[in-house]
Amino acid sequence: MANGLTLGSIYALVALGYTLVYGILGLINFAHGEVVMVGALTALAASKLLLAAALPPVVVFVLAFLFAALVCMALSLVIERIAYRPLRNAPRLAPLITAIGVSIILQQLAMMLWGRSYHAMPQLLPEAAFALGGVQITVIQLVIIGVAGLTMAALLVLVNRTRLGRAMRATAENPGIAALMGVDANRIIVLAFMIGSALAALAGMLVASNYGIAHYNMGFMLGLKAFTAAVLGGIGNLAGAVVGGLLLGVIEALGAGYIGDLTGGVLGSQYQDVFAFFVLIGVLVLRPAGLLGERVAERA
Amino acid sequence: MSAAMSFTRVPRKVQLVLAAMALAALPFMVSAGLGNTWLRVLDFALLYVMLALGLNIVVGFAGLLDLGYIAFYAVGAYVYALLASPHFGLHWPVWAILPVGALAACGFGVVLGAPTLRLRGDYLAIVTLGFGEIVRIFMNNLNAPVNITNGPKGIAGIDPIHIGGHALSQPLEIFGVTIPALVLNYYFFLALALLVMLAGLRLHDSRIGRAWAAIREDEMAAKACGINTRNVKLLAFAMGASFGGLAGGLFASFQAFVSPESFSLMESIMVLCMVVLGGMGHIPGIILGALVLTVLPEAFRHGAGPVQQAVFGQVLVDPENLRMLLFGMALVVVMLYRPSGLWPDPRHRQEFNSR
């Protein structure tokens, strides 16, 4: 359960990035998973450098995250400008293909920079585990759940309570009218991309600290799961992304743990992903717009 | 330009004969000029043409975004592998297996289509993606408790296609001329690809094809016009899946080996790229897209090393790495300059511009 929540918070962070962009542009940002990967690897490289400078681990953790977030934000700025903005009025599937192209490019560049091997993430947080209400939980897991929770709360406040958030919601609702009301749509879109990629950097860093490794190929599957989570919750809906992420994480962890018992040992934990996808299909068949999604009229 | 103009003035029958001669001579020219590796690439390109044409029915004609299309290819391939290999000791003839494989894939298409009829757009995409992964994971793990698919090791020793008592994996001697095995496969694949292409063209102009176009443009309006959207959408899934299953069977026999690795999500995405890059819904465009996306990575594979050697005097970047990098860039650049695809349907260009 603790594992599930940890995994789920990470999915939720990444899913928020998908949902932010989707809500405003109606675009599946397929390269988002690779941004997470870049975030993880830059955070890893930065923390190695900073540790060598003999800074205390907690400071290193924060600085490495800030550095990774900056890199990812700059990266997503470039991606948006080159691969998505020129195609804003193009057929719906065209940006999907450029997104796939970008994600291949990012993967290959990462492979060139960091090589094919797995990299060990320095241990920045104490590895101690303690029992919390009968559940074994490590400090890292606690930090992940806490940081993710705080970030998501902050994001919800940003979108629902501030002037900027109102502009974002207005642009999502109707870009044309929002522009008439004096909202600079391009600025909002760029901001959505940047917030999403900062969250991606955070998620990448947390994932790397949790498993202790990072790898040029880690983004694809993570991105896929997070996108699944976003859809599960109702894509375009921030709270939905959080719920979907947590749910998917818990389902996966529980599925992996109990599927053997449930089927009398016929199916093992290798069917974990099947389990998750079956739940997804089940939910979507019953509620075609996701758990918290509203019925959007004819957008797709 | 002027050559192309004058070509259109040649009578249609002569055009067809010339095209047929060019297609028949192509494998010999390729193997003489570029070697047998490229002949293999050509055979694979034809398989991908079939796959892309099949997916085009679902995505291009009916407008249903399918990210798990490779599952049907996998079903076709595994049906062939199970019915014609030492794994179960079965050796059915090819004319029996290919229809069975296509039918099985068609069944899977309906199984996928039926529960997802209410879903649209990206929700449909993610469910089909999940379906594709489910099929792959099952193929990976169905070696226990009963060994059906032999798990990640895959099934080897699959029979080659026999036509009239001759195996396509052996060279054939006719009138003293030896035709290599790869060329025989080419002719067989070409014949089937042409069949699939003709089916696609006829479907496009048929009553069903117009119904698909109507659903793609506006499902509500299509329903109001009296189209049975449920059946017509299911038909799109079933037909697309059968073509995929057919191509899968050919793939299994050609490789003589199948394993779950060949049917990853990346393959689904590649086929989708072929459809979108070529020009959704436009059959000549799709064929072009499939050919470009099969040949381009191979060209980069062979070119990346030597060109660096020639320009810089040493290999600076791992060629395999550079090949994928260039491929990714090619995808982005093509879409930026031709957002509707390389060769879009002139009649549909307007329709696709709306979201």
Interface residues (C-beta under 8 A of the other chain):
Chain A: Y22 G26 I28 I82 A83 P86 L87 N89 A90 P91 R92 L93 A94 P95 L96 I97 T98 I100 G101 V102 S103 I104 I105 Q107 Q108 L109 M111 M112 L224 F227 T228 V231 I235 V266 G268 Q270 Y271 D273 V274 F277 F278 L280 I281 L284 V285 P288 A289 G290 E298 R299 A300
Chain B: V59 L65 P115 T116 R118 L119 R120 G121 D122 Y123 A125 I126 V127 L129 G130 F131 E133 I134 I137 F138 N140 N141 P145 D218 M220 L265 I269 L272 C273 V276 L277 M280 V317 D318 N321 L322 M324 L325 F327 G328 M329 A330 L331 V332 M335 L336 P339 S340 F352 N353 R355
